[in-house]
Amino acid sequence: MADYLKKANNLVQKAAEADKASNFEKTLRLYELGIEYFIHSIKYEAQSNKAKDTIRVKVKNYLERAEKLKEFLKKKKKQPVKAGEAISNGKKSSKDEEDDDSDSDDPGKKKMLAKLEGTIVMEKPDVKWDDVTGLEMAKEALKEAIILPIKFPYLFTGKRKPWKGILLFGPPGTGKSYLAKAVATEANNSTFFSVSSSDLVSKWLGESEKLVRNLFVLARQHKPAIIFIDEIDSLCSSRSETESESSKRIKTEFQVQMQGVGTDMEGVLLLGATNIPWVLDSAIRRRFEKRIYIPLPEENVRTRIFKIHLGNTRNTLTQKDFRELGKRSKGYSGSDISQLVRDALMQPVRRIITATHFKKVSGPSRKDPNQIDRDMLAPCSPGDPGAIEMSWMDVPGDKLLEPPVTMRDMVKSLGTSKATVNEEDLKKLQKFTKDFGQQG
């Protein structure tokens, strides 16, 4: 096994020598490489917690020096900086450094903000509250947290404060992201940030936590603002001894920004979504003041979802058929039903492809739907009256009349499309709801 600790110590020793010689670019490279080896040492070599803690202290010190050097090199200051001293004669406080960090003349800062500005949703998704089937409690909580404070700010004065963090959790495909789209549409006067983990994770040392910090800075500049982070578990999972220092710093920065000393979250809501809430870091979880369970749809909601996804496609289903489908799809998420209906919609197409005979029927003209065309062609059985032996390739492009979707098509697709949520995950979600959440 490679001796990561030995390599790390050699590198930081060389970095210190380069630092004394004022070769700051070389110093930074050596510190960054040395820190990587220290992290590998924590992960693969250090046996005791005491040894790991000792290495972490070293990493923290070297990281602080590397950050100062990086800022110095970015701004191309002419005055030399002695090893161990802060930039600008060591007179700046951490507050000053943060102010420098937000300097509009810093090209690195501009690039970072430009990247984050790409997460602002400029075009509203056009999803209304009424388009979200069921989930009444979740919708009410979001209205309470977002719409009311914007429309009636005087209601939220004194001790009455709007929620600053809401976590939507539940099985995949139950409408968490769809709810977020409704929020983006309905919160007319607010700025909506739709963020993924890739927007906040960088391979460069110290840049990920800066991205997190600048995201909140940008949100405060555009308030009222909503920051939506889908699959937030990928950024804020529970801490472990094997995780990287970068991952820990991202979580720490989230904690500081969400409810840290000196940060102002007024007018900013963090909206998170996850399928596996039990893996969230406990400190992050606590900062989500409302934790709402988005469950699998009930039978009556499933019935409505079937209708919504079938839409105005030609079909022969009755209300009784829809109720039967709602009953037989227990355990299916909204996404599962969507996929099921998409498969059922393809059944008439498959009948067209496999048909050996077609017959003339009356139907809406392709050129003018208000006109009835009496020589449209539809697939049929060879024994049907007027059956003509031909394949779909022989049918003129404007003469095909597709068969309607039938209950038989739906049942066939129901038999081949399986629910994607398993019992084990449902039990975990129900336990999390009992311990930390509320029903949506």
C-alpha positions, -999 to +999 in steps of 0.1 A: +000+000+000+013+035-008+025+055+022+001+085+017+010+102+050+047+101+042+041+115+007+018+142+021+044+153+047+072+155+021+050+176-002+039+201+025+076+204+036+085+213+000+056+237-001+068+255+030+103+259+014+087+273-018+065+296+004+096+311+021+112+316-013+080+335-024+073+310-052+036+311-045+023+293-076+046+263-068+036+266-031-001+264-040+003+233-062+023+215-036-002+223-008-031+211-029-014+179-038-003+174-002-038+179+011-051+152-014-026+128+000-036+136+036-072+129+027-062+096+012-043+088+044-074+095+065-094+073+043-071+043+038-043+044+064-051+061+097-064+034+121-074+054+152-097+084+156-069+103+173-046+099+143-074+110+119-081+141+140-044+150+141-043+148+103-075+168+100-060+196+120-030+197+096-053+197+066-073+226+081-041+247+085-027+239+051-061+245+035-063+280+051-028+289+037-037+275+003-069+296+002-050+328+010-024+320-017-051+313-042-068+346-035-035+364-037-026+348-070-060+356-084-058+393-076-021+395-087-010+416-059+026+428-062+036+429-026+053+397-013+036+376+013+057+359+040+049+323+049+023+321+076+011+357+072-023+367+059-027+385+026-024+424+028+000+424+058-023+401+078-046+429+088-078+416+073-105+398+093-124+369+080-153+393+074-130+414+052-120+383+033-156+375+027-162+410+015-132+406-009-147+374-020-178+392-031-158+419-049-174+425-083-139+431-098-128+395-090-129+376-123-132+343-104-161+356-085-178+368-117-173+334-133-188+317-102-218+340-101-224+336-139-225+298-134-250+302-105-271+327-124-277+299-149-297+281-123-323+309-122-355+297-139-363+325-163-393+308-180-421+297-158-430+260-161-468+268-164-477+243-137-506+255-115-515+243-080-546+226-095-524+206-119-509+188-089-532+160-081-537+154-044-509+165-019-532+191-004-511+195+028-479+199+009-495+226-013-509+244+017-475+244+035-458+258+003-484+285-001-479+294+036-442+296+032-440+313-002-471+329-015-485+345+017-453+363+027-449+378-008-485+389-011-492+399+025-458+407+041-474+426+070-488+392+082-453+381+090-439+407+114-428+403+150-426+367+162-446+354+132-420+344+106-424+324+073-406+291+070-370+293+058-365+256+049-389+230+036-380+194+028-402+173+005-395+136+009-411+105-003-408+076-028-395+084-063-421+096-088-446+110-064-445+146-076-419+164-055-402+180-085-436+187-100-446+205-069-414+226-072-425+235-108-459+247-094-440+268-068-419+284-096-451+292-116-472+304-087-446+325-069-449+353-095-427+380-079-400+357-066-367+344-082-366+306-085-332+289-084-333+252-096-300+237-084-285+202-088-254+188-071-233+193-103-239+231-099-223+232-065-195+206-067-161+215-081-129+196-085-109+227-074-099+230-038-122+252-017-144+261-046-175+240-037-182+257-004-177+291-022-203+280-047-227+272-019-220+305-002-224+325-034-256+307-042-271+321-010-255+355-016-271+356-051-305+345-037-303+373-011-296+398-039-327+386-058-351+381-029-378+371-025-361+340-037-366+302-036-337+278-039-348+244-050-323+216-047-334+182-060-318+151-045-303+171-017-291+139-001-263+138-027-248+170-011-258+167+025-257+130+036-246+120+071-210+126+080-186+097+081-150+091+088-143+080+052-158+111+035-136+138+020-128+171+036-145+188+007-177+170+014-176+180+050-169+217+042-199+218+018-222+206+047-207+231+071-213+259+046-249+248+041-254+249+079-239+283+082-259+297+053-292+282+064-291+292+100-256+305+108-245+335+128-245+367+107-265+353+077-298+368+067-323+343+053-352+367+053-369+365+020-351+333+010-366+298+012-346+266+007-367+239-008-351+205-008-363+172-022-351+136-016-362+100-019-339+089+010-343+114+038-328+090+064-293+096+049-294+134+055-270+149+080-289+155+112-278+191+115-290+198+079-322+180+086-329+201+117-325+233+096-354+222+074-382+235+097-410+217+077-404+181+066-433+170+045-439+134+034-451+131-003-467+096-002-478+072-030-511+083-044-543+069-029-569+051-051-590+081-060-559+101-069-546+072-090-579+072-109-575+109-117-539+104-128-549+077-153-574+102-168-549+131-169-522+110-187-547+096-212-558+131-219-579+136-251-564+106-269-591+086-286-603+059-262-633+038-252-627+038-214-656+045-191-656+060-156-660+025-142-629+014-162-609+043-147-620+034-112-610-002-118-575+009-130-572+031-098-581+001-077-557-023-095-527+000-094-521+000-057-484+007-049-478+026-081-464+061-081-476+089-103-445+083-125-453+046-127-488+053-139-475+078-164-452+051-179-480+026-178-503+049-198-475+057-223-471+020-229-509+016-233-510+044-258-486+025-279-508-006-281-530+007-310-497+016-328-485-020-323-518-033-338-512-011-368-477-024-373-487-061-370-519-058-390-522-078-423-556-063-433-573-029-432-608-017-440-623+016-450-640+036-421-653+071-415-632+095-395-619+131-391-600+142-421-563+148-415-565+180-435-595+194-417-606+177-385-641+193-388-646+173-420-655+136-420-635+115-444-653+083-454-623+064-469-600+064-439-583+030-433-581+012-399-565-022-391-590-051-389-592-089-388-589-108-421-625-120-417-641-086-412-664-074-440-646-052-464-612-063-452-584-055-477-551-074-475-523-048-470-497-037-446-493-003-429-466+005-455-494+005-482-516+029-463-514+066-476-500+089-450-532+110-446-556+080-446-547+061-414-572+061-386-556+046-355-577+023-333-589+038-299-572+029-267-593+003-249-595-011-214-579-042-227-549-022-238-546-006-203-549-040-185-522-055-208-498-026-200-507-029-163-496-065-164-462-057-179-455-024-161-444-029-125-443-005-095-409+008-088-412+014-051-404-015-028-418-023+006-385-018+024-381+018+013-417+025+022-411+013+057-381+035+061-400+065+048-429+058+071-405+056+101-388+088+091-422+105+089-431+092+123-398+104+138-392+137+120-419+146+094-455+152+087-479+137+062-483+155+029 
